[in-house]
Amino acid sequence: MPAGVAASTAIVNVTIVDPTGPGFGQVDGLVFGNASDLNYAPGSHPPESGATIAAIVDGAIAVKLTGAPANVVVDLLGVVD
């Protein structure tokens, strides 16, 4: 989170870029459920992207990839307290 921002929820856009193989991503506040937020595969154009609401735990959100490695871009769209 940016310095000086106190919130319990973040609204983020997560984009999966340049995956080396298939996989899926999850976005959360360090506690992951059983469902994927983003599925990805090599050559997907445009890149897989989606807005999600993530719980903030100790000032952070987390992105977990299962499957092939990929680059991840996270844009903070807003926060809710």
C-alpha positions as CSV (number, residue, x, y, z in Angstrom):
1,M,0.0,0.0,0.0
2,P,1.2,3.6,-0.6
3,A,2.6,5.2,2.5
4,G,0.0,6.9,4.7
5,V,-2.9,4.9,3.2
6,A,-4.9,2.9,5.8
7,A,-7.5,0.6,4.3
8,S,-9.0,-2.9,4.8
9,T,-9.8,-3.6,1.1
10,A,-8.0,-2.8,-2.1
11,I,-9.5,-2.7,-5.6
12,V,-6.8,-3.8,-8.0
13,N,-6.3,-4.7,-11.7
14,V,-4.0,-7.7,-12.1
15,T,-2.5,-8.5,-15.5
16,I,-0.6,-11.7,-16.3
17,V,2.1,-11.1,-18.9
18,D,4.5,-13.4,-20.8
19,P,3.5,-16.7,-19.3
20,T,5.9,-19.6,-20.2
21,G,3.1,-22.2,-20.0
22,P,-0.5,-22.6,-18.6
23,G,-1.5,-21.7,-15.1
24,F,-3.8,-19.7,-12.9
25,G,-3.4,-16.8,-10.6
26,Q,-5.1,-15.9,-7.3
27,V,-5.2,-12.4,-5.7
28,D,-6.0,-12.0,-2.0
29,G,-4.8,-10.7,1.3
30,L,-2.4,-13.6,2.0
31,V,-5.3,-16.1,2.5
32,F,-6.2,-18.0,-0.7
33,G,-9.4,-19.8,-1.5
34,N,-10.1,-22.7,-3.9
35,A,-10.9,-20.6,-7.0
36,S,-8.7,-18.9,-9.6
37,D,-9.0,-15.2,-10.4
38,L,-7.1,-15.4,-13.7
39,N,-6.3,-18.3,-16.0
40,Y,-3.3,-17.9,-18.4
41,A,-1.5,-19.7,-21.3
42,P,1.3,-18.7,-23.6
43,G,0.3,-16.6,-26.6
44,S,-2.9,-15.3,-25.0
45,H,-3.6,-11.9,-26.5
46,P,-4.6,-9.6,-24.9
47,P,-2.9,-10.7,-21.7
48,E,-5.2,-12.1,-19.0
49,S,-6.4,-9.2,-16.8
50,G,-9.1,-8.6,-14.3
51,A,-10.2,-6.3,-11.6
52,T,-10.7,-7.8,-8.2
53,I,-11.2,-6.8,-4.6
54,A,-8.6,-8.1,-2.2
55,A,-8.5,-8.1,1.5
56,I,-5.5,-6.2,2.9
57,V,-3.5,-8.1,5.6
58,D,-0.7,-6.2,7.4
59,G,-0.8,-3.5,4.7
60,A,-0.3,-5.9,1.8
61,I,-2.2,-8.0,-0.8
62,A,-0.7,-11.1,-2.4
63,V,-0.7,-12.7,-5.8
64,K,-0.2,-16.4,-6.1
65,L,0.6,-18.2,-9.4
66,T,0.0,-21.9,-9.8
67,G,1.5,-23.5,-12.9
68,A,4.0,-21.9,-15.3
69,P,6.0,-18.8,-14.3
70,A,4.7,-15.5,-15.6
71,N,5.2,-11.8,-15.0
72,V,2.5,-10.0,-13.0
73,V,1.4,-6.3,-13.2
74,V,-0.7,-5.0,-10.3
75,D,-2.4,-1.6,-10.6
76,L,-4.0,-0.2,-7.5
77,L,-7.4,1.3,-8.5
78,G,-8.7,2.3,-5.1
79,V,-9.0,1.5,-1.4
80,V,-12.0,1.0,0.9
81,D,-11.8,1.3,4.6
